[in-house]
C-alpha cells in the first residue's frame, strides 16, 4: 500500500476500531454463551450467530469510528488517542447486538415495517 504517513495513521486508527469492536463482540458472545450454558439453554443451531456476531460488532465499531471522525457523533471535544479509540471500539462492539436491534426499530418507524418478512 502506498500510503502517506497521515493516511497510515488514519488507517491504523480504523483498524483499531475494528479490532476493539470485534473483541467487544467476542466478549459479548462469550458472556451470552456462559449464561445459556449455565441456564441449560444451549442451542446448537446458533452457530451462524456465534460466527457473525464478532464480525457485525467490528463493523458497528468501525462505523462508530467513522461517525466520530466525520463529527456526526461528537467526541466531546477530546482528542481521540489510542486508548480512546480502543475504548469506544470495544463498547461499540460489545453493545452491537442491541444497537443493530435498535437500528432495525428506528428503520421501521422511519421507513415502515418490512412487508416481505
Secondary structure, DSSP 8 states (H G I E B T S, - for coil): ----HHHHHHHHHHHHHHHHHHHHHHHHHHHHHHHHHHTT---GGGHHHHHHHHHHHHHHHHHHHHHHHTTSS--TT----HHHHHHHHHHHHHTHHHHHHHHHHHHHHHH---TT-
